[in-house]
Structures are given as C-alpha cells and as structure tokens.
Amino acid sequence: MAAKRIHRCHREAFLNSAFRSVLLITSLFLVLTVSVYPGLRSLAVQLHAVLTGSYTPGHHSVLIINSPSEQIAKDIGRAVMEKRLAAGVNIFPKTSTMYYWKGEIQDATETLILITFISALII
C-alpha cells in the first residue's frame, strides 16, 4: 500500500512538472511571437514591395528644413509641390531655435518646413 502511494506521488509530481514545462514553453512562445511580430511584418511588407515593384501605402518619409523666413519657406514648399516631389508640406512659422555658434549658444526664430513623402520601399 505504501508503495502504491509512493508510485502515485511520483506520478503526480511528474505530471505537475510536465505541466509546468509545457506552460513555460507556451508562455515563452507567445511572448516571442508578440515581440517579433512587428519586425516580421515589416520584413514581409518590404519583401512584397520588392517582388511586386509596388509601393506600400502608409510608409512615409519626412524631411525637416529650417528656413530663415516664412516667405522663403512658402517658396520652397510651393516649388516642391509644383514638381510633385512630396505628398504634403507643412509650414510652422516662428519656431524657436537654439544652436552653437563659435562656442556660444545662440537663440533664433526660424520657420520650420515639414515635407512628407509617401515612399516606395527600396532595399
């Protein structure tokens, strides 16, 4: 009778250990899948774009330019849009800028131009 109890205890301990191992492996698999998914999706989108020669909507590039005045910024933005080089241009007048010049911190007011491109993925 004691041998039966010992055998049953060993069997229960083995099943608990196996259950814990399966639970741990499943949890690790789920965590890795969730953490790697964005990278895999991005890679798949890039591969699709390369193989089909198409662009993928939703992938954007942004160019930021500082301009000394709002009029110059508008001229740049208009030239970019007339040549259809960008999807859109945003102009932010009177942004504060700090920079080093000759070893000293300088303050200036500039106009910021944000140019958005819808880009094809090229690898």
N, C-alpha and C positions, 0 to 999 in steps of 0.2 A: 504494500500500500504506500509506503514511504517512497519507494522507487517510482511509483506512478505519479506521485505529487512532484517529485524532482523532475521527472520527464516532462510533465505538464508545465512546470515553471520555466524550464529551459525552452520549451516550445513557445510559450508566451513571450519570453524575453527575446527570442529570435524574431518573432513576428513584430514586436514593438520596434526592434532595431531595424528590421527591413522596412517597416512603415515610415520610420523617421528618415531613413536613407532616401526612399522614394520621394517623400515630401521635400527634403532638402534639394534633391536633384531637380524636381519640378519647379521649385521656387527659383533656383539659380537659372534655369532655362527661361522662365518667364521674365526675370529681371534682365537677363542678357538680351532677350528678344526685344523688349521695350526700349532698352538703351541703345541698341544697334539699329533699330528701325529707321530713324531719320537719315542716317548715313547710307543705308542700303537703298532707301527710296531715292535719295539724291543721285546716287550712282546709277540707278535704273533710269531715271529721267535723263541724265546725261548720255547714257548709252543709247537710249531711244532717239534722242536728238541727233546723235552722230550717225546712227544707222539709217534713219529716215531722212536726214537732211532738213529737218523742220525745226522751228523754234518752239519753245515751250512757254505758253502764256503764264505770267506770274513771276517770271525770273527777271529781275530788274538790276540795272547798274545805275549808280548815281555819281555825278560829277559835281563837286562843290568848288565854286570860284568866288574869290573876293574881288570886288570892283571898287574903285575909288569914288564912284558916284552912281546915283540911281539911273541917270540918263545913259551912261555907258553900259550899265547892267541891262537896261531895256534894249539897247542896240545889239548887244551880244545875244540876248535871248531871242530877239526878232530874227537875227541872221541864222541862228541855229534852227529855229522853227521853219523859216522860209526854205531852208535847204533840206528840210525833213530829216534832220540828223537826230532828233530826240522825240520822245513821246510827250514831254511836257517840260516847262520851265517855270520855276517859282522864284520870285524876287522878294527878298526880305530887306527892306530899306533900314538904314541906320542901325546896323549891328555894332556892338562894341567889340573891339579887337585889342588884344594885348600881345606884344611880341618884344623880343630882344633886338635892340639895335645899338651897335657899338658898346656892348656890355651893359646897357641900361634897359629897363623895362619901359616900353612906350605904350601909350593909350591912343587909340584912333577910332574914328567912326567910319565904317565901310558899308557897302551894300553886298549882301550875300546872294549869290545865284546858285540855285539847286537845279541841275539838269538831270532828268530821269530818262533812261533808255530802257526799252524792252529788248533784251538781248537774246540772241541765239546762243546756245551753249556750245562752245568750241573747245575741244580738248587738245 
